[in-house]
Amino acid sequence: MTTSPAAEGVGALAVGHRIKALREAMGLSLRNLAERSGVSAPMLSQVERGETSPTLAVAEKIAAGLELTLSQLLRLDEGEHVAVSRAGGRRRYERGGHRFEELTPPLPGQRADVSLHTLKAGATTGGPDDPPMHEPGSRETAVVLTGVLALTVDGTRHELHAGDSVTFDADLPHHFENDGEEPARFLAVIAAGLRRS
């Protein structure tokens, strides 16, 4: 069975739209992606507009430029477009009075993560075993659910109460502290590489 040119055009258009959306979400121009992938900007433009279908070799270069595998770019490893994260099946971590769980399932090409944190009284997220600093350009938004927290970003301290939210550049040195007598809970959303200089 052969594929009609019209069907191939629809597939090329879908891949092109996906490449453009991923490129723009990363804050990359066509020229930036061309430099990162080794695929010329005119060729990238044609692919994004659905005027041509990339060869597997070209698609693999584009995927690498977008920090994805070829399977992730073409969505070959995605079974469905909805992923439910069940309460009992989430990834959980605990380090020195800081407990957190990833609410967002690990999906290919995902650029944002949501996590739920609990800090015991006197605990901090800034320990040596905590996750490394986030990638350049990342932003974090936190919403305090219960308790009182102090957020220190690049040496400046901010006090937060239940219901308060804060957004900051997550690639700067930062940590949360619970100086209170009760546990504090907060949600954090980290969006990777979105900030532009």
C-alpha positions as CSV (number, residue, x, y, z in Angstrom):
1,M,0.0,0.0,0.0
2,T,1.4,3.4,-0.9
3,T,0.8,6.7,0.9
4,S,-0.8,9.4,-1.2
5,P,1.1,12.7,-1.6
6,A,-1.8,14.4,0.2
7,A,-1.4,12.1,3.2
8,E,2.4,12.7,3.2
9,G,1.7,16.4,3.1
10,V,-0.5,16.2,6.2
11,G,2.3,14.2,8.1
12,A,4.9,16.7,7.0
13,L,2.7,19.6,8.2
14,A,2.2,17.9,11.6
15,V,5.9,17.3,12.1
16,G,6.6,20.9,10.9
17,H,4.2,22.4,13.4
18,R,5.6,20.3,16.2
19,I,9.2,21.4,15.4
20,K,8.1,25.0,15.2
21,A,6.2,24.8,18.5
22,L,9.2,23.1,20.3
23,R,11.7,25.6,18.9
24,E,9.5,28.6,20.0
25,A,9.0,27.0,23.4
26,M,12.7,26.9,23.9
27,G,13.1,30.5,22.8
28,L,15.1,29.6,19.7
29,S,15.2,31.4,16.4
30,L,15.5,29.4,13.1
31,R,19.2,30.5,13.1
32,N,19.7,29.3,16.7
33,L,18.2,25.9,15.8
34,A,20.3,25.7,12.6
35,E,23.5,26.3,14.6
36,R,22.5,23.7,17.3
37,S,21.3,21.1,14.7
38,G,23.6,21.5,11.7
39,V,20.5,21.8,9.5
40,S,20.3,25.0,7.4
41,A,17.8,27.7,8.4
42,P,16.1,27.6,5.0
43,M,15.6,23.8,5.2
44,L,14.2,24.2,8.8
45,S,11.8,26.8,7.5
46,Q,10.6,24.5,4.7
47,V,10.1,21.7,7.2
48,E,8.2,23.9,9.7
49,R,5.9,25.1,6.9
50,G,5.3,21.5,5.8
51,E,6.7,22.1,2.3
52,T,9.1,19.2,2.7
53,S,9.5,16.1,4.8
54,P,12.9,15.8,6.5
55,T,14.9,12.6,5.9
56,L,15.5,10.5,9.0
57,A,19.1,11.8,9.1
58,V,17.8,15.5,9.0
59,A,15.0,14.7,11.5
60,E,17.6,13.2,13.9
61,K,19.7,16.3,13.7
62,I,16.7,18.6,14.3
63,A,15.8,16.4,17.3
64,A,19.3,16.7,18.7
65,G,19.1,20.5,18.3
66,L,15.9,20.5,20.3
67,E,17.5,18.2,23.0
68,L,15.2,15.3,22.1
69,T,15.6,11.9,20.7
70,L,14.2,11.1,17.2
71,S,11.4,9.1,18.9
72,Q,10.5,12.0,21.1
73,L,10.4,14.4,18.2
74,L,8.2,12.2,16.1
75,R,6.2,11.0,19.1
76,L,6.9,7.4,18.4
77,D,7.2,6.6,22.1
78,E,3.9,8.2,23.1
79,G,0.9,5.9,23.4
80,E,-1.6,8.5,24.4
81,H,-2.0,12.2,24.7
82,V,-3.3,12.1,28.3
83,A,-1.1,10.9,31.2
84,V,-2.7,10.4,34.6
85,S,-0.4,10.5,37.6
86,R,-2.0,8.4,40.4
87,A,-1.3,9.3,44.0
88,G,0.2,6.0,44.8
89,G,2.5,5.8,41.8
90,R,4.4,9.0,41.9
91,R,8.1,9.4,42.3
92,R,8.8,10.5,45.9
93,Y,12.0,11.7,47.5
94,E,13.0,12.6,51.1
95,R,16.1,14.4,52.2
96,G,16.7,15.8,55.6
97,G,13.2,17.0,56.5
98,H,12.4,17.9,52.9
99,R,9.9,15.5,51.3
100,F,8.7,16.0,47.7
101,E,6.9,14.1,45.0
102,E,6.7,14.7,41.3
103,L,3.1,15.3,40.3
104,T,4.0,15.4,36.6
105,P,4.7,12.1,34.9
106,P,8.0,11.9,32.9
107,L,6.9,12.6,29.3
108,P,9.1,13.1,26.2
109,G,10.0,16.7,25.5
110,Q,8.3,18.0,28.6
111,R,9.4,21.5,29.5
112,A,7.7,22.0,32.8
113,D,7.4,19.9,36.0
114,V,5.0,20.2,39.0
115,S,6.0,18.9,42.4
116,L,4.5,18.9,45.9
117,H,6.9,19.7,48.8
118,T,6.7,19.3,52.5
119,L,9.3,20.9,54.8
120,K,9.4,19.8,58.4
121,A,9.9,22.5,61.1
122,G,13.5,23.8,60.8
123,A,14.1,22.0,57.4
124,T,15.5,23.6,54.2
125,T,15.6,22.6,50.6
126,G,19.1,24.0,50.2
127,G,21.0,20.9,51.4
128,P,24.0,19.4,49.5
129,D,21.8,16.3,48.6
130,D,19.0,18.4,47.0
131,P,18.6,18.4,43.2
132,P,21.1,20.5,41.2
133,M,20.3,24.0,40.0
134,H,17.9,24.2,37.2
135,E,19.0,24.8,33.6
136,P,19.7,28.3,32.3
137,G,16.6,30.3,31.7
138,S,14.4,28.3,34.0
139,R,11.6,29.9,36.0
140,E,10.0,28.5,39.1
141,T,6.6,29.4,40.6
142,A,5.7,28.2,44.1
143,V,2.4,28.4,45.9
144,V,2.4,28.0,49.7
145,L,-0.4,25.7,50.7
146,T,0.1,25.6,54.5
147,G,2.6,27.1,57.0
148,V,5.2,29.9,56.6
149,L,8.2,29.7,54.4
150,A,11.2,31.8,53.7
151,L,12.6,31.8,50.2
152,T,16.2,33.0,49.6
153,V,17.1,33.8,46.0
154,D,20.6,35.0,45.2
155,G,21.1,36.1,48.8
156,T,17.7,38.0,49.2
157,R,15.2,36.5,51.7
158,H,11.4,36.6,51.1
159,E,8.8,35.5,53.7
160,L,5.8,33.7,52.3
161,H,2.5,32.7,54.1
162,A,-0.2,30.2,53.2
163,G,-1.9,31.4,49.9
164,D,1.1,33.4,48.8
165,S,2.8,32.7,45.5
166,V,6.2,33.7,44.1
167,T,7.9,33.4,40.7
168,F,11.7,33.7,40.3
169,D,14.6,32.8,38.1
170,A,15.3,29.2,39.1
171,D,18.8,29.1,37.7
172,L,20.0,31.5,40.5
173,P,21.1,30.0,43.9
174,H,17.9,29.6,45.9
175,H,16.4,27.6,48.7
176,F,13.2,27.4,50.9
177,E,13.4,27.3,54.7
178,N,10.7,26.5,57.3
179,D,11.6,28.5,60.4
180,G,8.2,27.8,62.0
181,E,7.1,25.1,64.4
182,E,4.7,23.3,62.0
183,P,5.3,21.5,58.7
184,A,4.9,23.7,55.6
185,R,3.6,22.5,52.2
186,F,4.0,24.1,48.8
187,L,3.5,23.4,45.1
188,A,6.4,24.2,42.7
189,V,6.2,24.5,39.0
190,I,9.5,24.7,37.1
191,A,9.4,25.8,33.5
192,A,12.7,25.0,31.8
193,G,14.6,27.4,29.6
194,L,11.8,30.0,29.1
195,R,13.4,33.2,30.3
196,R,14.9,35.5,27.7
197,S,17.7,37.9,28.5
